């Protein structure tokens, strides 16, 4: 028995009684809300009880304790399982009133667990498979920090996942990577109840999940999910494994509901008063709704208090660590950038101003990263099999391998979705700042995890290259015309599209400073002219948009662009000036940053008294807000084509001539 546990029997109260407390709370809360999923909490109550009572290292008094075990409810629809556990083990904020207000506005018990909203919830779950893959990132984060700080970081990551989690495609990416890296401190408890919403799993799958996990390098066991001793033995064996572990727990969904258990009727709807009454009789639970007898509550609270000893021992070890180790550890966990970072970036930007390199912004990104990774040891990079194209690797980032976790670069393989969710897990674990790359077009594959990055407010940086038709010959399957608009539609996600090396450095700086928001940095394949050749006194990209070129004379036209199209509008500006039409240029690398500026700044930047023309090699959805009713947008209305990029710009009308003609025509 693990030393964080308690005796299975105390005062004649058994773990079966403890598990029944979870079942009763789940039934009652879902019934009161007239909404929710009682079946999974009832089915997995025995497994969860053994885990929390005997094995999980946690302390409700300090939910954010750095060396706690992580528990992820990947099957987030069964949220009452987690809320019941948090309440019973002593998380003060999760009161009985919060359980009574399950799924109600403003409660700490929303329909699916939300990180940052409810103490004890390690990650937002609900979209199936996301929690499992995020947990891979947490387990990887533990290994990375253990390699750096030794026994100060020594904990496990536990997951409860359902059939749906294992059906989702992202699960294949997750378990493959976890097996490859031999993340032995990751333990997945699979709720093997053979039921989905539609009915039995045999309607849609015939996979042998155990063989599948074993083939990908996992330690696999099968147990009766209602036998506490069998569950405990399986967890002990999993803890001893050097491979990640799957424990297939054969359970009965809705266990205890005599007329509905084992059927999809318990999955996503209240049981009803009659069935709940029958379940109380079947389970031997004669207590009114939301009432937990004191002997059972006492045993649950005892389970919650056990972790305080382990936390105190860890705090003592931290206090006795060498001063340099303690300082570095606390700095890493704080997430704050080192004080010297700003000075090093300032020196680098002065160098860029002097050299004015004409490079693709994907190359400029690597140049900036060489400075960033030298200054910030917490950055951990990677790429979904496109390292040489994304330019995400630098001299400081040695590979992370199953035999050596001291590196700072992860070869994610062709797993864009998995990469994004793993980075969420790394960020949630803390102590590292993850960034990872692929082509911008493949944000379609990563989008669900990017959305969760934004929902949770995580500092995850997505390096997305080949950002337009400018990638050329690969053609429309690889040319992202609608992706900028789709990403800009996600709340709390910063999308940056820099125009040259200086802007790229500033966008990286802004992304790193945004510690409660993920960022997408969209980068060009083609070389771009350096327009920012003065040493900056402030980060102009952090403002979202700014005047790059002023008009000679009283401005009649404002040309607005992002990224590679800034080059086009600068040339068009010169042509219009030669034609006697005073024209200014606004570079707009980030809509989101611009929207945070004052009304006065936005008005002065956009100049509504001028004709505004926006140009971007993408669909123009949304640009109308910046050009107004009388303005012009010039962009893509088709998917692109396969040809050298300059021919494509001409073919699709993204030309200096088109911009000049639009201005002259509209001005009359």
Secondary structure by P-SEA (a helix, b strand, c coil): ccccccccccccccaaaaaaaaaaaaaaaaaaaccccaaaaaaaaaaaaaaaacccccccccccccccbbbbccccccaaaaaaaaaaaccccccaaaaaacccccccccccccccccccccccccccaaaaaaaaaaaaaaaaaaaaccccccbbbbbbccccccccaaaaaaaaaaaaaccccbbbbccccccccccccccccccaaaaaaaaacccccccccccaaaaaaaaaaaaacccbbbbbccccccccccccccccccccccccaaaaaaaaaaaccccccccccaaaaaaaaaaaacaaaaaaaaaaaaaaccaaaaaaaaaaaacccccaaaaaaaaaaaaaaaacccccaaaaaaaaaaaaaaacccbbbbcccccccccccccccccccccccccccccccccaaaaaaaaaaaaaaccbbbbbcccccccccaaaaaaaaaaacccccccccccccccccccccccccaaaaaaaacccbbbbbbccaaaaaaaaaaaaacccbbbbbbbbcbbbbbccccccccccccccccccbbbcccccbbbbbcccaaaaaaaaaaaaaaaccbbbbbbbccaaaaaaccaaaaaaaaccccbbbbbcccccccccccccccccccccccccccccaaaaaaaacccaaaaaaaaaaaac
